[in-house]
């Protein structure tokens, strides 16, 4: 049974930083991609950043230059370093892990709140 455990959310002032982590366990299949999404109240979940198995990354335009996604394949863990945070970054952040031949799974979500 696949489990994704997220950590690192919280309350921070505008301009501050947070680091999110998501550790995956419970599958023997290789992880293809790992990503972070976020969801604002009343809005659809949106992609923030994704890192492929080979290490290539893509970011939403709104976070380019401020957020950095990385992964530790040995630990099956994905990170999101968030710098220069803005109030509009306030959302629930979800990690998503996509396995070869085994589908994709979501974390439980972690709240990030940026005060102005």
KOLLUMMAR-436079 format. One record per atom (N, C-alpha, C, O): x, y, z negated. Coordinates in steps of 0.02 Angstrom, whole numbers, padded with zeros to 5 digits, always signed. Each point is the difference from the previous one (the first is absolute). Layout:
// residues N
XYZ/...
// end
This chain:
// residues 116
+00042-00059+00000/-00042+00059+00000/+00045+00062+00000/+00041+00010-00044/-00052+00032+00095/+00042+00060+00007/-00020+00051-00052/-00059+00013-00012/+00109+00017-00019/-00012+00055-00047/+00044+00059+00019/+00059-00009+00014/-00087+00069-00015/+00038+00061+00011/-00009+00042-00063/-00056+00018-00019/+00112-00001-00012/-00003+00039-00062/+00032+00067+00012/+00060+00005+00014/-00100+00047-00020/+00024+00068+00012/+00016+00034-00066/-00028-00016-00053/+00075+00064+00057/+00016+00040-00059/+00028+00066+00023/+00021+00008+00058/-00020+00041-00103/+00035+00062+00013/-00044+00061+00010/+00026+00055+00006/-00091-00064-00004/-00043+00058+00009/-00002+00042-00063/+00029-00018-00051/-00063+00076+00055/-00006+00042-00058/-00016+00072+00018/-00020+00015+00056/+00030+00029-00105/-00013+00071+00008/+00066+00038+00005/+00045-00011-00040/-00041+00055+00089/+00061+00038+00010/-00018+00069+00026/-00052+00009+00032/+00094+00040-00047/-00012+00067+00025/+00021+00006+00073/+00042-00038+00023/-00071+00085+00011/+00019+00012+00069/+00075+00013+00005/+00028+00037-00041/+00002-00067+00091/+00072+00006+00009/+00039-00057-00033/+00060-00007+00012/-00094-00032-00052/+00032-00055-00035/+00006-00063+00042/-00016-00001+00059/+00039-00052-00092/+00012-00063+00035/-00030-00059-00039/-00006+00003-00061/-00012-00054+00098/-00021-00064-00028/+00027-00056+00044/+00012+00010+00060/-00004-00068-00089/+00021-00059+00038/-00049-00056-00014/-00009-00021-00057/-00022-00003+00110/-00046-00056-00005/+00036-00065+00018/+00045-00001+00042/-00065-00053-00076/+00027-00066+00015/-00057-00048+00009/-00054+00007-00029/+00066-00058+00071/-00050-00052+00010/+00037-00066+00010/+00037-00008+00049/-00046-00038-00095/+00033-00065+00003/-00050-00053+00022/-00054-00007-00029/+00073-00032+00080/-00042-00052+00027/+00025-00069-00023/+00060-00012-00004/-00107-00032-00010/+00018-00068-00020/-00055-00048+00020/-00056+00021+00015/+00073-00086-00014/-00052-00051+00010/-00007-00028+00070/-00045-00040+00012/+00090+00061+00034/-00005-00028+00068/+00068-00025+00022/+00051+00030-00016/-00051-00085+00054/+00062-00027+00027/+00015+00029+00069/+00053-00011+00028/-00101+00048+00000/+00009+00027+00067/+00043+00063-00002/+00003+00035-00050/+00029-00022+00106/+00043+00059+00005/-00044+00063+00006/-00052-00001+00033/+00075+00055-00065/-00036+00063+00005/+00020+00035+00064/+00059+00008+00015/-00111+00013+00023/+00013+00034+00063/+00008+00075-00011/+00051+00029+00018/-00100+00002-00047/+00004+00073-00012/-00027+00015-00069/-00040-00038-00029/+00062+00094+00003/-00024+00025-00065/-00016+00073+00008/+00036+00037+00033/-00090-00016-00064/-00024+00068+00012/-00033+00029-00062/-00018-00035-00047/+00012+00101+00049/-00038+00036-00050/-00056+00039+00035/+00011+00032+00051/-00070-00037-00080/-00058+00038+00022/-00023+00043-00059/+00020-00011-00057/-00062+00059+00072/-00031+00039-00053/-00072+00016+00018/-00020+00002+00059/-00019+00008-00111/-00071+00014+00010/-00022+00056-00046/+00007-00004-00061/-00034+00056+00092/-00028+00055-00038/-00073-00014-00012/-00031-00036+00039/+00002+00066-00091/-00071-00011-00014/-00044+00018+00060/+00006+00054+00028/-00048-00101-00007/-00045+00012+00055/+00031-00004+00068/-00033+00012+00051/+00097-00030-00048/+00035-00005+00064/+00020-00072+00015/+00001-00042-00045/+00016+00030+00107/+00025-00066+00019/+00073-00008-00021/+00037+00049-00006/-00018-00111-00004/+00069-00015-00018/+00044+00018+00060/-00017-00017+00057/+00074+00050-00069/+00044+00020+00054/+00071-00025-00011/+00023-00007-00057/+00010-00008+00112/+00069-00024-00004/+00046+00057-00020/-00003+00055+00029/+00046-00068-00077/+00051+00049-00021/+00067-00017+00031/+00032+00043+00031/-00011-00106-00038/+00065-00020+00026/+00001-00076+00006/-00034-00035-00037/+00074+00010+00084/+00006-00071+00011/+00073-00016+00015/+00035+00038+00033/-00012-00096-00058/+00067-00023+00016/-00005-00072+00026/-00031-00043-00031/+00061+00031+00089/-00002-00065+00031/+00054-00046-00029/+00043+00022-00039/-00046-00085+00058/+00048-00048-00027/+00071+00018+00017/+00046-00014-00038/-00036+00045+00096/+00067+00020+00020/+00024+00065-00030/+00057+00020+00009/-00103+00015-00044/+00019+00061-00034/-00023+00064+00033/+00009+00054-00028/-00038-00059+00088/-00024+00061+00032/-00060+00027-00038/-00039-00037-00029/+00032+00103+00030/-00052+00033-00040/-00041+00048+00042/+00023+00026+00052/-00084-00015-00075/-00043+00051+00030/-00037+00036-00057/-00017-00030-00051/+00005+00095+00062/-00032+00040-00051/-00057+00041+00029/+00000+00018+00058/-00049-00005-00100/-00051+00049+00018/+00033+00069+00006/+00047+00015-00037/-00071+00025+00083/+00030+00066+00010/+00000+00042-00064/+00045+00039-00013/-00096-00049-00027/-00008+00041-00060/+00053-00014-00054/+00008+00040-00046/+00027-00096+00052/+00049-00017-00052/+00071-00004+00026/+00047-00011-00038/-00038+00020+00103/+00067-00004+00029/+00046+00051-00032/-00018+00058-00009/+00078-00081-00008/+00049+00044-00031/-00007+00005-00075/+00044+00027-00034/-00100-00053+00006/-00010+00003-00072/-00002-00069-00032/+00024-00010-00056/-00052-00039+00091/-00007-00068-00026/+00049-00046+00035/+00016+00009+00059/+00007-00059-00095/+00044-00051+00028/-00024-00069-00022/-00007-00013-00059/-00005-00030+00109/-00019-00069-00015/+00061-00044+00008/+00041+00009+00045/-00035-00058-00089/+00055-00048+00004/-00024-00067-00027/-00052-00004-00033/+00090-00048+00047/-00019-00066-00023/+00062-00039-00021/+00054+00010+00026/-00064-00053-00075/+00052-00047-00023/-00026-00069+00016/-00043-00027-00035/+00070-00002+00088/-00025-00065+00023/+00013-00056-00051/-00039-00047-00005/+00093+00053-00031/+00016-00051-00050/-00051-00002-00056/-00013-00052-00031/-00017+00110+00018/-00049+00006-00055/-00071+00004+00027/-00047+00005-00040/+00038-00007+00105/-00067+00007+00030/-00035+00062-00027/-00059-00002-00019/+00096+00056+00017/-00026+00062-00031/+00008+00058+00049/+00050+00006+00036/-00102+00036-00035/+00002+00061+00041/-00006+00060-00047/-00035-00002-00050/+00070+00054+00069/+00002+00061-00040/-00024+00060+00042/+00005-00001+00061/-00030+00051-00095/-00016+00063+00033/+00027+00056-00045/-00028+00014-00053/+00081+00017+00076/+00027+00058-00036/-00034+00062+00026/+00002+00015+00060/-00035+00021-00104/-00040+00058+00019/+00031+00062-00032/+00001+00007-00061/+00024+00037+00103/+00031+00063-00024/-00041+00059+00024/-00042-00006+00045/+00054+00063-00075/-00035+00062+00019/-00075-00011+00004/-00032+00019+00049/+00006-00050-00100/-00072-00017+00001/-00044+00062+00000/+00017+00051-00029/-00073-00058+00064/-00049+00054+00006/-00067-00022-00029/-00013-00060-00003/-00028+00107-00017/-00066-00020-00026/-00040-00043+00049/-00039-00043-00020/+00049+00055+00085/-00037-00039+00049/+00025-00071+00007/-00030-00041+00036/+00084+00024-00071/+00023-00070-00003/-00038-00040-00052/+00007-00061-00005/-00048+00095-00035/-00039-00034-00051/-00047-00051+00032/-00040+00017+00043/+00045-00080-00065/-00039-00054+00029/+00015-00064-00039/+00044-00002-00043/-00081-00050+00059/+00017-00067-00022/+00044-00031+00055/-00019-00002+00058/+00077-00022-00078/+00047-00029+00048/-00002-00076-00005/+00001-00029-00054/-00005-00003+00112/-00004-00073+00005/+00058-00027+00041/+00017+00028+00052/+00014-00081-00076/+00049-00033+00043/-00036-00055+00040/-00051-00027-00020/+00080+00013+00077/-00026-00051+00046/+00058-00042+00024/+00050+00026+00025/-00057-00091-00032/+00053-00046+00021/-00028-00047+00053/-00051-00033-00011/+00084+00030+00067/-00022-00040+00058/+00047-00059+00009/+00059+00009+00014/-00086-00071-00023/+00041-00060+00006/-00006-00030+00069/-00052+00005+00033/+00106-00036-00010/-00003-00041+00061/-00047-00059-00014/+00010-00037-00048/-00059+00028+00091/-00045-00058-00002/-00042-00005-00063/-00031-00052-00012/+00028+00104-00028/-00037-00005-00063/-00041+00061-00016/-00027+00006-00055/+00021+00041+00102/-00043+00057-00011/+00030+00056-00041/+00060-00002-00017/-00102+00051+00001/+00022+00059-00036/-00036+00006-00066/-00058-00021-00007/+00091+00049-00042/-00027+00006-00067/+00010+00071-00026/+00045+00036+00021/-00090-00017-00067/+00001+00067-00030/+00017-00004-00074/-00018-00047-00035/+00054+00098+00012/+00009+00010-00071/-00062+00029-00032/-00049+00016+00034/+00051-00010-00100/-00059+00022-00037/-00009+00076+00002/-00053+00025-00018/+00103+00011+00040/-00003+00073+00004/+00028+00033-00062/-00007-00025-00056/+00041+00081+00067/+00027+00038-00056/-00015+00075+00013/+00010+00025+00055/-00033+00008-00107/-00020+00070+00007/+00061+00046-00002/+00043-00006-00044/-00039+00051+00092/+00050+00053+00001/-00038+00066-00003/-00042+00015+00043/+00058+00025-00093/-00033+00065-00007/+00053+00055-00003/+00046-00002-00042/-00052+00050+00087/+00048+00055+00003/-00036+00065-00019/-00048+00020+00034/+00070+00010-00087/-00033+00061-00024/+00035+00062+00029/+00061+00000+00012/-00101+00051+00000/+00028+00061+00030/+00026+00049-00052/+00025+00053+00017/
// end
